[in-house]
Amino acid sequence: MLLKICARLLVEIANIFRARVVDLGEDSLTIEVVADPGKMVAIVQMLAKYGIREIARTGKIALTRESGVNTEFLKLRALEVKI
């Protein structure tokens, strides 16, 4: 499950649930939660009061990167530099 939330001191809450930050924008961060359904409900309830912007929860999932970083471009660029 991916959650896009308003960034403040929410990294601490994410750490408690063993979630990881996968993207950071100017006014939001995207965290990845891999857990049983009960923990997912719990973190959503905990973060709801801070403003969840988007949730994607099943199969192959994606959210827009707020940072604007294109990792595919960076991978290609790294290969060009090595050559």
C-alpha positions in Angstrom: 0.0 0.0 0.0 1.3 3.5 -0.8 0.0 6.6 1.0 0.7 10.2 0.1 0.5 12.3 3.2 1.3 15.9 4.3 4.9 16.0 5.5 5.6 17.2 9.0 6.7 15.0 11.9 4.9 12.0 10.3 8.1 10.1 9.6 8.1 9.1 13.2 4.7 7.6 12.9 5.8 5.8 9.7 8.8 4.4 11.6 6.6 3.0 14.3 4.7 1.0 11.7 7.9 0.0 9.9 6.9 1.9 6.8 9.4 3.6 4.6 9.5 6.9 2.9 9.7 6.4 -0.9 9.3 10.0 -2.1 9.5 13.5 -0.6 8.0 16.6 -2.1 7.9 20.2 -0.9 4.6 19.6 1.0 4.1 15.9 1.1 5.8 12.6 1.5 4.9 9.2 0.1 5.3 6.2 2.4 5.2 2.5 1.6 3.5 0.2 4.1 3.9 -3.6 3.9 1.9 -5.2 6.6 -1.1 -7.2 7.5 -4.5 -5.6 6.9 -5.0 -4.7 10.6 -1.8 -2.7 10.6 -2.7 -0.9 7.4 -6.1 0.1 8.9 -4.3 1.3 12.0 -1.8 3.5 10.2 -4.5 5.0 8.0 -6.5 5.9 11.1 -3.4 7.4 12.7 -2.5 9.4 9.7 -6.0 10.5 8.6 -6.0 13.4 11.0 -2.9 14.8 9.3 -4.4 14.6 5.8 -4.0 11.6 3.5 -4.0 12.9 -0.1 -4.0 9.5 -1.9 -4.1 5.8 -1.2 -3.2 3.0 -3.5 -3.6 -0.5 -2.0 -3.6 -3.4 -4.4 -1.7 -5.1 -7.2 0.9 -3.1 -9.1 0.4 0.4 -7.7 1.8 3.9 -8.4 1.4 7.5 -7.2 2.8 10.6 -8.9 6.3 11.5 -7.5 6.0 15.0 -5.9 9.7 15.4 -6.0 9.7 15.2 -9.8 12.6 12.7 -9.8 12.5 10.3 -12.7 14.5 7.3 -11.6 14.4 5.7 -15.0 16.1 8.8 -16.4 18.7 8.7 -13.7 19.5 5.0 -14.4 20.0 5.8 -18.1 22.2 8.8 -17.2 24.3 6.7 -14.9 24.9 4.2 -17.8 25.9 7.0 -20.2 28.4 8.3 -17.7 30.0 4.8 -17.3 30.5 4.4 -21.1 
